[in-house]
Amino acid sequence: MVTIPPIAWTTVAHRNGVRCFGTFIIEEPPETEVDEGRFLREYYMGMVNKALADVETVEKVTSILARIAAFYRFDGWLVNIEAPMAKEKIPLMELFLRSLRAKTKAILGLPERDIAVIW
């Protein structure tokens, strides 16, 4: 899920020298009965696996997120992955974070200190 701060929030934040961030979040499924909980856990893990399917997918997703930040004029991203992640996805997660930061910085044209990707 992607959340975009309202433009009014971003405007007021910037007017007061404060950065404003969008959120890329995949939450842990809620506590439920065992069978349903297993289904939800697999569903949310599947969302992580789709976002981190391969290098090409990571590059596409991070490009889209950087363009969203530019369009709405906010300063970076809070990345919040609460769902389980397979060990083999960790290098792709690292690539995701590096790529998102680099692309957001490039498209916004802001100094390094003004861009953030928070994990």
DSSP file with accessible surface (Angstrom, degrees, kcal/mol):
  #  RESIDUE AA STRUCTURE BP1 BP2  ACC     N-H-->O    O-->H-N    N-H-->O    O-->H-N    TCO  KAPPA ALPHA  PHI   PSI    X-CA   Y-CA   Z-CA
    1    1 A M              0   0  130      0, 0.0    24,-2.9     0, 0.0     2,-0.5   0.000 360.0 360.0 360.0 142.1    0.0    0.0    0.0
    2    2 A V  E     -A   24   0A  58     22,-0.2     2,-0.4     2,-0.0    22,-0.2  -0.962 360.0-165.0-115.7 130.0    1.2    3.5   -0.8
    3    3 A T  E     -A   23   0A  58     20,-2.7    20,-2.4    -2,-0.5     0, 0.0  -0.963   3.9-160.1-115.3 136.9    0.0    6.5    1.3
    4    4 A I        -     0   0   64     -2,-0.4    18,-0.1    18,-0.2     3,-0.1  -0.959  21.5-121.4-116.3 127.1    0.5   10.0    0.0
    5    5 A P        -     0   0   10      0, 0.0     5,-0.1     0, 0.0    17,-0.1  -0.409  39.2 -98.8 -66.2 141.8    0.5   13.0    2.3
    6    6 A P    >>  -     0   0   61      0, 0.0     4,-2.0     0, 0.0     3,-0.6  -0.300  29.6-120.2 -57.2 143.5   -2.2   15.5    1.5
    7    7 A I  H 3> S+     0   0  101      1,-0.3     4,-2.9     2,-0.2     5,-0.2   0.868 113.4  59.2 -56.5 -36.9   -0.7   18.5   -0.5
    8    8 A A  H 3> S+     0   0   67      1,-0.2     4,-2.4     2,-0.2    -1,-0.3   0.904 105.5  48.9 -60.4 -39.8   -1.8   20.8    2.3
    9    9 A W  H <> S+     0   0  173     -3,-0.6     4,-2.8     2,-0.2    -1,-0.2   0.928 112.3  47.8 -64.0 -45.2    0.3   18.9    4.8
   10   10 A T  H  X S+     0   0    4     -4,-2.0     4,-2.8     2,-0.2     5,-0.3   0.928 111.9  50.4 -62.9 -42.6    3.3   19.0    2.5
   11   11 A T  H  X S+     0   0   62     -4,-2.9     4,-2.4     2,-0.2    -2,-0.2   0.939 113.8  43.6 -61.3 -48.0    2.9   22.7    1.9
   12   12 A V  H  X S+     0   0   71     -4,-2.4     4,-1.4    -5,-0.2    -1,-0.2   0.915 113.2  52.4 -66.3 -41.1    2.6   23.6    5.6
   13   13 A A  H ><>S+     0   0   17     -4,-2.8     5,-3.2    -5,-0.2     3,-0.6   0.955 112.7  44.3 -58.7 -50.2    5.5   21.3    6.4
   14   14 A H  H ><5S+     0   0   77     -4,-2.8     3,-1.8     1,-0.2    -1,-0.2   0.893 108.1  57.6 -64.4 -38.1    7.8   22.9    3.8
   15   15 A R  H 3<5S+     0   0  178     -4,-2.4    -1,-0.2     1,-0.3    -2,-0.2   0.820 111.8  43.8 -60.2 -29.5    6.7   26.4    4.8
   16   16 A N  T <<5S-     0   0  113     -4,-1.4    -1,-0.3    -3,-0.6    -2,-0.2   0.181 121.9-104.8-103.2  15.2    7.9   25.5    8.3
   17   17 A G  T < 5S+     0   0   73     -3,-1.8     2,-0.4     1,-0.2    -3,-0.2   0.747  78.4 130.7  73.6  24.5   11.2   23.9    7.2
   18   18 A V      < -     0   0   83     -5,-3.2    -1,-0.2    -6,-0.2    -2,-0.2  -0.898  54.3-126.9-114.4 138.7   10.0   20.3    7.9
   19   19 A R        -     0   0  106     -2,-0.4     2,-0.4    -3,-0.1    55,-0.1  -0.466  19.2-151.4 -79.4 156.4   10.2   17.4    5.5
   20   20 A C        -     0   0   16     -2,-0.1    55,-2.9    53,-0.1    56,-0.4  -0.987  11.4-159.4-131.6 139.0    7.1   15.4    4.6
   21   21 A F        -     0   0   57     -2,-0.4    56,-0.2    53,-0.2     2,-0.2  -0.896  13.7-140.6-125.5 148.6    7.1   11.7    3.5
   22   22 A G  E     - b   0  77A   0     54,-2.4    56,-2.7    -2,-0.3     2,-0.4  -0.505  28.8-127.2 -88.8 169.4    5.0    9.2    1.7
   23   23 A T  E     -Ab   3  78A  29    -20,-2.4   -20,-2.7    54,-0.2     2,-0.6  -0.980  17.1-167.0-127.5 132.7    4.7    5.7    3.0
   24   24 A F  E     +Ab   2  79A  19     54,-2.7    56,-3.0    -2,-0.4     2,-0.4  -0.981  32.0 172.5-110.3 112.9    5.2    2.3    1.3
   25   25 A I  E     + b   0  80A  22    -24,-2.9     2,-0.4    -2,-0.6    56,-0.2  -0.980  31.5 177.8-134.5 134.5    3.7   -0.2    3.7
   26   26 A I  E     - b   0  81A   7     54,-2.4    56,-3.4    -2,-0.4    57,-1.1  -0.945  31.7-152.8-128.5 108.2    3.0   -3.9    3.7
   27   27 A E        -     0   0   98     -2,-0.4    56,-0.1    55,-0.2    54,-0.0  -0.420  20.1-100.6 -85.7 159.3    1.6   -4.7    7.2
   28   28 A E        -     0   0   61     55,-0.1    55,-0.1    -2,-0.1    -1,-0.1  -0.489  51.4-102.3 -67.9 138.4    1.6   -7.9    9.2
   29   29 A P        -     0   0    9      0, 0.0    -1,-0.1     0, 0.0     3,-0.1  -0.315  43.1 -98.8 -63.2 152.2   -1.7   -9.6    8.9
   30   30 A P        -     0   0   76      0, 0.0     2,-0.3     0, 0.0    10,-0.1  -0.268  45.1 -88.7 -67.7 158.1   -4.0   -9.2   11.9
   31   31 A E        +     0   0  180     -3,-0.1     2,-0.3     1,-0.0     3,-0.1  -0.522  65.8 151.7 -66.9 127.5   -4.3  -12.0   14.5
   32   32 A T        -     0   0   48     -2,-0.3     6,-0.0     1,-0.1    -1,-0.0  -0.842  50.2 -52.9-143.7-177.2   -7.0  -14.4   13.4
   33   33 A E     >  -     0   0  156     -2,-0.3     4,-3.7     1,-0.1     5,-0.3  -0.229  63.9-101.5 -60.1 156.7   -8.0  -18.0   13.7
   34   34 A V  H  > S+     0   0  109      1,-0.2     4,-2.4     2,-0.2     5,-0.2   0.899 117.7  41.7 -53.0 -54.0   -5.3  -20.4   12.7
   35   35 A D  H  > S+     0   0  121      1,-0.2     4,-1.9     2,-0.2    -1,-0.2   0.944 120.4  42.7 -64.4 -46.1   -6.5  -21.4    9.2
   36   36 A E  H  > S+     0   0  105      1,-0.2     4,-2.7     2,-0.2    -1,-0.2   0.905 112.8  54.6 -66.3 -39.0   -7.5  -17.9    8.3
   37   37 A G  H  X S+     0   0   18     -4,-3.7     4,-2.7     1,-0.2    -2,-0.2   0.900 106.8  50.6 -61.0 -40.6   -4.3  -16.5    9.8
   38   38 A R  H  X S+     0   0  132     -4,-2.4     4,-2.3    -5,-0.3    -1,-0.2   0.926 111.0  49.4 -63.5 -44.0   -2.1  -18.8    7.7
   39   39 A F  H  X S+     0   0  130     -4,-1.9     4,-2.3    -5,-0.2    -2,-0.2   0.942 113.1  46.2 -60.1 -47.3   -4.0  -17.7    4.6
   40   40 A L  H  X S+     0   0   29     -4,-2.7     4,-2.8     2,-0.2     5,-0.3   0.911 110.3  53.1 -65.2 -40.5   -3.5  -14.0    5.5
   41   41 A R  H  X S+     0   0  110     -4,-2.7     4,-2.5     1,-0.2     5,-0.2   0.937 111.6  46.3 -59.8 -44.1    0.2  -14.5    6.3
   42   42 A E  H  X S+     0   0  121     -4,-2.3     4,-2.2    -5,-0.2    -1,-0.2   0.891 111.6  52.8 -65.7 -37.2    0.8  -16.1    2.9
   43   43 A Y  H  X S+     0   0  125     -4,-2.3     4,-1.6     2,-0.2    -2,-0.2   0.953 112.7  42.5 -62.2 -50.3   -1.2  -13.3    1.3
   44   44 A Y  H  X S+     0   0   52     -4,-2.8     4,-1.8     2,-0.2    -2,-0.2   0.897 113.3  52.0 -67.7 -37.9    0.9  -10.6    2.8
   45   45 A M  H  X S+     0   0   54     -4,-2.5     4,-2.7    -5,-0.3    -1,-0.2   0.900 106.5  56.1 -63.5 -35.7    4.1  -12.5    2.2
   46   46 A G  H  X S+     0   0   24     -4,-2.2     4,-2.3    -5,-0.2    -1,-0.2   0.872 102.7  54.8 -62.7 -35.6    3.0  -12.8   -1.4
   47   47 A M  H  X S+     0   0   52     -4,-1.6     4,-2.1     2,-0.2    -1,-0.2   0.923 109.6  46.5 -64.4 -42.0    2.7   -9.0   -1.5
   48   48 A V  H  X S+     0   0    3     -4,-1.8     4,-2.0     1,-0.2    -2,-0.2   0.945 112.0  51.3 -63.0 -45.9    6.3   -8.6   -0.4
   49   49 A N  H  < S+     0   0   51     -4,-2.7    -2,-0.2     1,-0.2    -1,-0.2   0.858 109.6  50.4 -62.5 -34.0    7.4  -11.3   -2.9
   50   50 A K  H >< S+     0   0  160     -4,-2.3     3,-1.2     1,-0.2    -1,-0.2   0.921 111.3  46.7 -69.3 -44.5    5.6   -9.4   -5.7
   51   51 A A  H 3< S+     0   0   15     -4,-2.1    -2,-0.2     1,-0.3    -1,-0.2   0.822 123.8  35.5 -65.4 -29.4    7.2   -6.1   -4.9
   52   52 A L  T 3< S+     0   0    4     -4,-2.0    -1,-0.3    -5,-0.2    -2,-0.2  -0.124  79.1 128.4-114.3  34.7   10.6   -7.8   -4.7
   53   53 A A  S <  S-     0   0   43     -3,-1.2     2,-0.3     1,-0.2    -1,-0.1   0.904  80.2 -34.3 -60.0 -45.7   10.1  -10.4   -7.4
   54   54 A D  S  > S-     0   0   71     -4,-0.2     4,-2.4    -3,-0.2     5,-0.2  -0.946  70.7 -80.3-165.1 176.9   13.3   -9.6   -9.3
   55   55 A V  H  > S+     0   0   81     -2,-0.3     4,-2.6     1,-0.2     5,-0.2   0.908 125.1  53.6 -59.4 -43.3   15.6   -6.7  -10.2
   56   56 A E  H  > S+     0   0  119      1,-0.2     4,-2.2     2,-0.2    -1,-0.2   0.922 110.1  46.9 -60.4 -43.1   13.4   -5.5  -13.0
   57   57 A T  H  > S+     0   0   37      2,-0.2     4,-3.0     1,-0.2     5,-0.3   0.923 110.8  52.0 -65.4 -43.7   10.3   -5.3  -10.8
   58   58 A V  H  X S+     0   0    0     -4,-2.4     4,-2.7     1,-0.2     5,-0.3   0.933 110.3  49.1 -58.0 -44.1   12.3   -3.5   -8.1
   59   59 A E  H  X S+     0   0   64     -4,-2.6     4,-1.9     1,-0.2    -1,-0.2   0.905 112.8  47.4 -64.0 -40.4   13.4   -0.9  -10.6
   60   60 A K  H  X S+     0   0  121     -4,-2.2     4,-2.2    -5,-0.2    -2,-0.2   0.942 113.8  46.4 -65.2 -48.4    9.9   -0.4  -11.9
   61   61 A V  H  X S+     0   0   34     -4,-3.0     4,-2.6     1,-0.2    -2,-0.2   0.938 113.9  47.6 -62.3 -45.3    8.3    0.0   -8.5
   62   62 A T  H  X S+     0   0    0     -4,-2.7     4,-2.3    -5,-0.3    -1,-0.2   0.875 110.1  53.2 -68.1 -32.8   11.0    2.4   -7.3
   63   63 A S  H  X S+     0   0   36     -4,-1.9     4,-2.1    -5,-0.3    -1,-0.2   0.926 110.5  47.3 -64.0 -43.9   10.7    4.4  -10.5
   64   64 A I  H  X S+     0   0   80     -4,-2.2     4,-2.2     2,-0.2    -2,-0.2   0.934 111.9  49.8 -63.3 -44.7    7.0    4.8   -9.9
   65   65 A L  H  X S+     0   0    4     -4,-2.6     4,-2.3     1,-0.2    -2,-0.2   0.905 109.6  51.2 -63.0 -40.0    7.4    5.7   -6.3
   66   66 A A  H  X S+     0   0    2     -4,-2.3     4,-2.2     1,-0.2    -1,-0.2   0.918 109.9  49.8 -63.9 -40.0   10.0    8.4   -7.1
   67   67 A R  H  X S+     0   0  140     -4,-2.1     4,-2.7     2,-0.2    -1,-0.2   0.874 108.2  53.4 -67.0 -35.6    7.6    9.9   -9.7
   68   68 A I  H  X S+     0   0   40     -4,-2.2     4,-2.5     2,-0.2    -1,-0.2   0.939 108.4  49.9 -62.2 -45.7    4.8    9.9   -7.1
   69   69 A A  H  X>S+     0   0    0     -4,-2.3     5,-1.5     1,-0.2     4,-0.9   0.913 112.7  47.5 -59.7 -40.9    7.1   11.9   -4.7
   70   70 A A  H  <5S+     0   0   29     -4,-2.2     3,-0.4     2,-0.2    -1,-0.2   0.929 111.5  49.7 -66.6 -44.3    7.9   14.3   -7.5
   71   71 A F  H  <5S+     0   0  152     -4,-2.7    -2,-0.2     1,-0.2    -1,-0.2   0.916 119.9  35.9 -61.9 -43.6    4.3   14.8   -8.5
   72   72 A Y  H  <5S-     0   0   78     -4,-2.5    -1,-0.2    -5,-0.2    -2,-0.2   0.445 106.3-129.1 -92.5  -0.9    3.1   15.4   -5.0
   73   73 A R  T  <5 +     0   0  191     -4,-0.9     2,-0.2    -3,-0.4    -3,-0.2   0.832  54.5 144.1  59.8  39.3    6.3   17.3   -4.0
   74   74 A F      < -     0   0    1     -5,-1.5   -53,-0.2    -6,-0.2    -1,-0.2  -0.610  53.4-118.4-103.3 174.7    7.1   15.4   -0.8
   75   75 A D        -     0   0   14    -55,-2.9    41,-1.4    -2,-0.2     2,-0.3   0.324  65.0 -51.6-103.1   5.2   10.6   14.6    0.3
   76   76 A G  E     - c   0 116A   0    -56,-0.4   -54,-2.4    39,-0.2     2,-0.4  -0.986  60.7 -68.5 154.7-162.4   11.0   10.9    0.5
   77   77 A W  E     -bc  22 117A   0     39,-1.9    41,-3.1    -2,-0.3     2,-0.6  -0.966  11.4-147.7-135.0 141.9    9.6    7.6    1.8
   78   78 A L  E     -bc  23 118A  65    -56,-2.7   -54,-2.7    -2,-0.4     2,-0.6  -0.952  25.8-157.6 -98.6 119.2    9.0    5.7    5.0
   79   79 A V  E     +b   24   0A   2     39,-3.7     2,-0.5    -2,-0.6   -54,-0.2  -0.914  14.1 178.8-103.1 119.5    9.3    2.1    4.0
   80   80 A N  E     +b   25   0A  49    -56,-3.0   -54,-2.4    -2,-0.6     2,-0.7  -0.893   6.3 174.3-128.6  97.8    7.5   -0.2    6.5
   81   81 A I  E     +b   26   0A  28     -2,-0.5   -54,-0.2   -56,-0.2   -56,-0.1  -0.916  11.2 158.3-106.4 106.0    7.5   -3.9    5.7
   82   82 A E        +     0   0   82    -56,-3.4   -55,-0.2    -2,-0.7    -1,-0.1   0.532  46.5  94.2-102.0 -12.8    5.9   -5.7    8.6
   83   83 A A  S    S-     0   0    9    -57,-1.1   -55,-0.1   -55,-0.1   -57,-0.1  -0.419  90.6 -84.8 -78.6 157.2    5.0   -8.9    6.7
   84   84 A P        -     0   0   31      0, 0.0     2,-0.4     0, 0.0   -36,-0.2  -0.283  44.3-158.5 -60.1 147.5    7.3  -11.9    6.7
   85   85 A M        -     0   0   52     -3,-0.1     2,-0.1   -37,-0.1     5,-0.1  -0.999  17.1-120.4-133.0 131.2   10.1  -11.9    4.1
   86   86 A A    >   -     0   0   16     -2,-0.4     3,-2.0   -41,-0.2     4,-0.4  -0.390  26.4-119.5 -66.9 145.8   12.0  -14.8    2.7
   87   87 A K  G >  S+     0   0  174      1,-0.3     3,-1.7     2,-0.2    -1,-0.1   0.864 112.0  61.3 -54.3 -38.9   15.7  -14.7    3.3
   88   88 A E  G 3  S+     0   0  142      1,-0.3     4,-0.4     2,-0.1    -1,-0.3   0.656  96.8  61.5 -68.6 -10.9   16.5  -14.8   -0.4
   89   89 A K  G <> S+     0   0   32     -3,-2.0     4,-2.3     1,-0.2    -1,-0.3   0.590  78.6  88.4 -87.7 -10.8   14.5  -11.5   -0.8
   90   90 A I  H <> S+     0   0   82     -3,-1.7     4,-2.6    -4,-0.4     5,-0.2   0.923  86.0  49.9 -59.2 -45.8   16.9   -9.5    1.5
   91   91 A P  H  > S+     0   0   79      0, 0.0     4,-2.3     0, 0.0    -1,-0.2   0.905 112.3  49.2 -60.3 -35.9   19.3   -8.5   -1.3
   92   92 A L  H  > S+     0   0   29     -4,-0.4     4,-2.7     2,-0.2    -2,-0.2   0.860 108.7  52.9 -70.1 -32.9   16.4   -7.3   -3.4
   93   93 A M  H  X S+     0   0    9     -4,-2.3     4,-2.4     2,-0.2    -1,-0.2   0.917 109.1  49.4 -66.3 -41.5   15.1   -5.3   -0.4
   94   94 A E  H  X S+     0   0  102     -4,-2.6     4,-2.4     2,-0.2     5,-0.2   0.923 112.2  48.1 -62.0 -43.2   18.5   -3.7   -0.1
   95   95 A L  H  X S+     0   0   32     -4,-2.3     4,-3.2    -5,-0.2     5,-0.3   0.914 108.8  55.2 -61.3 -43.3   18.4   -2.9   -3.8
   96   96 A F  H  X S+     0   0    2     -4,-2.7     4,-2.7     1,-0.2     5,-0.2   0.938 110.5  44.6 -55.0 -49.0   14.8   -1.5   -3.3
   97   97 A L  H  X S+     0   0   38     -4,-2.4     4,-2.2     2,-0.2    -2,-0.2   0.930 116.5  44.9 -65.6 -46.0   16.0    0.9   -0.6
   98   98 A R  H  X S+     0   0  151     -4,-2.4     4,-2.5     2,-0.2    -2,-0.2   0.929 116.4  46.6 -62.9 -45.1   19.1    2.1   -2.5
   99   99 A S  H  X S+     0   0   10     -4,-3.2     4,-2.9    -5,-0.2     5,-0.3   0.915 111.0  51.3 -65.6 -42.9   17.2    2.4   -5.8
  100  100 A L  H  X S+     0   0    0     -4,-2.7     4,-2.4    -5,-0.3     5,-0.2   0.930 112.6  46.3 -61.9 -43.3   14.3    4.3   -4.2
  101  101 A R  H  X S+     0   0   76     -4,-2.2     4,-2.6    -5,-0.2     5,-0.2   0.952 114.9  46.1 -63.8 -48.5   16.7    6.8   -2.5
  102  102 A A  H  X S+     0   0   60     -4,-2.5     4,-2.5     1,-0.2    -2,-0.2   0.920 116.0  44.9 -63.0 -44.5   18.7    7.3   -5.7
  103  103 A K  H  X S+     0   0   46     -4,-2.9     4,-2.6     2,-0.2     5,-0.2   0.891 113.3  49.6 -70.1 -38.5   15.7    7.8   -7.9
  104  104 A T  H  X S+     0   0    0     -4,-2.4     4,-2.2    -5,-0.3     5,-0.3   0.938 113.2  47.6 -64.4 -44.7   13.9   10.0   -5.5
  105  105 A K  H  X>S+     0   0   77     -4,-2.6     4,-1.9    -5,-0.2     5,-0.6   0.939 113.9  47.4 -60.2 -46.3   17.0   12.2   -5.2
  106  106 A A  H  <5S+     0   0   82     -4,-2.5    -2,-0.2    -5,-0.2    -1,-0.2   0.925 115.1  43.5 -64.4 -44.5   17.5   12.3   -8.9
  107  107 A I  H  <5S+     0   0   77     -4,-2.6    -1,-0.2     1,-0.2    -2,-0.2   0.853 118.8  42.7 -75.2 -31.8   13.9   13.2   -9.8
  108  108 A L  H  <5S-     0   0   40     -4,-2.2    -1,-0.2    -5,-0.2    -2,-0.2   0.741  92.4-146.1 -84.3 -24.5   13.5   15.8   -7.1
  109  109 A G  T  <5 +     0   0   64     -4,-1.9    -3,-0.1    -5,-0.3    -4,-0.1   0.787  45.9 145.9  65.4  27.8   16.9   17.4   -7.6
  110  110 A L      < -     0   0   54     -5,-0.6    -1,-0.2    -6,-0.2    -2,-0.1  -0.603  57.0 -89.5 -94.2 158.2   17.2   18.1   -3.9
  111  111 A P    >   -     0   0   60      0, 0.0     3,-2.0     0, 0.0     4,-0.4  -0.256  42.5-107.0 -60.9 153.7   20.5   18.1   -1.9
  112  112 A E  G >  S+     0   0   91      1,-0.3     3,-1.5     2,-0.2    -2,-0.1   0.869 118.7  57.9 -50.7 -41.5   21.4   14.8   -0.4
  113  113 A R  G 3  S+     0   0  180      1,-0.3    -1,-0.3     3,-0.0    -3,-0.0   0.715 103.3  54.3 -67.4 -17.9   20.5   16.0    3.1
  114  114 A D  G <  S+     0   0   48     -3,-2.0     2,-0.4    -9,-0.0    -1,-0.3   0.468  94.8  78.3 -95.8  -2.5   17.0   16.8    2.0
  115  115 A I    <   +     0   0    3     -3,-1.5     2,-0.4    -4,-0.4   -39,-0.2  -0.881  59.0 178.0-106.7 140.0   16.1   13.3    0.6
  116  116 A A  E     -c   76   0A   9    -41,-1.4   -39,-1.9    -2,-0.4     2,-0.4  -0.999  25.3-177.0-144.9 140.5   15.2   10.4    2.9
  117  117 A V  E     -c   77   0A  27     -2,-0.4     2,-0.5   -41,-0.2   -39,-0.2  -0.964  24.1-162.8-127.4 112.6   14.2    6.9    2.6
  118  118 A I  E      c   78   0A  77    -41,-3.1   -39,-3.7    -2,-0.4    -2,-0.0  -0.864 360.0 360.0-103.6 130.1   13.5    5.6    6.1
  119  119 A W              0   0  161     -2,-0.5   -39,-0.2   -41,-0.2   -41,-0.0  -0.830 360.0 360.0-104.6 360.0   13.4    1.9    6.8
